[in-house]
């Protein structure tokens, strides 16, 4: 998933871990957020599974935002990337939900 965001706008991102059958797991997972380049997008973790991404004034560039679900023991349940491109003076922001695909076995 991706989004183009004006350097003058912000958007609320929501992450919800889902099992393969689409149900929310009983893990009490906490969500943390990260952005790979804060020169284009600042990211504020709202502490409730959402984060606010805001375009940096005068910036034109692309970033990856990652939402990571962690169980109460500190184990990563799933991590999902989301691409945001900032454009100086572009249109209005929209609310966007991050959705993860179906889990698959890891390659050793």
N, C-alpha and C positions, 0 to 999 in steps of 0.2 A: 504494500500500500504506500501511497505517497500523497503529498499535498503541496501546492504552491501557496505561499503565505507572503503577504505584503510586509515590507519592513516596518509598517505602521500598525500592524494588527497582531493579535494573539489568538490562540486557539486552545481549548481544553482537550487534552488527550485522555482517554480512559482505557485501562487495561484490565481484563478479567480473564483469569486462567480458566480453561475449559478442558474437560476430559474428551476423549475421542467421540463419545456419544452426545457431546454438547452440554453436558451438565457441569456445574461448578463443583470442583473437588472439595472434600471435607478436610482440607489441609490447613485452613486458617493462614493461607499464604499472604505475605506482605509483598507489596509492589514497590520496587525502587526504579528510578529513572536515571538515564545518562544521555548526554549529547556529546558527539565527538568533536564539535567545533563551535564553542560558544561565541565566536566572532560573528556568526550569522544568526544564531538562535540562542536566546537565553531560556533556560528551563527551570521551572519552579515546581518541586514536588509538593503537592497539596496534602500529602499524608493520608489520603483516602482512596488510593488506587488511581487517582488522576494526577495530571501534571499540566501546568500552563506553559505553553511554548510561545515565545514572543519574538518576532523578527527584530533584528538589531538595525537601527536607523542607518540608512545609506548602504546597506549590505545587499549584495547579490551573490548568492552561493548556495551550496547544498550541504546538508548535514544528515547524519543518521541519528535518530533518537531510539534508544533501546529501553524497553520495559522488561524488568526481570522479576519473576515471582519466586519468592524464597519461603520455604516452610519454616515452622517454628524452631527447628533444629539448625537452621542456617544453610540448608541444602537448596540449591537452585532447582526449582520445579520446571520452569521453562523461561526462555528469554526470546523476545520478539522485537525485530528491528522495524523502524518506520522512517521513511525518507521525507525530509522537508526541504523544499527549495525556496529561498527568499528572493523576492524581487522588489526593487525600490519602487514604491508607489503603486503596486498592483492592487486589485480588487479586495473584496471583503473576506475575512476568515470565516471558516465554518467549523462546527464541532465535529470531530472525527474520532471514531472508536478504533483502537488497535485490536485486531483479531488474529489469533494464532492458528496456524494450520494443524493438521493432525500430527501427533507425535510419531516419530519413527525411531527405530533402533540406531544407536550411535555406531559409527565406524571406528573400530579400534585403531 
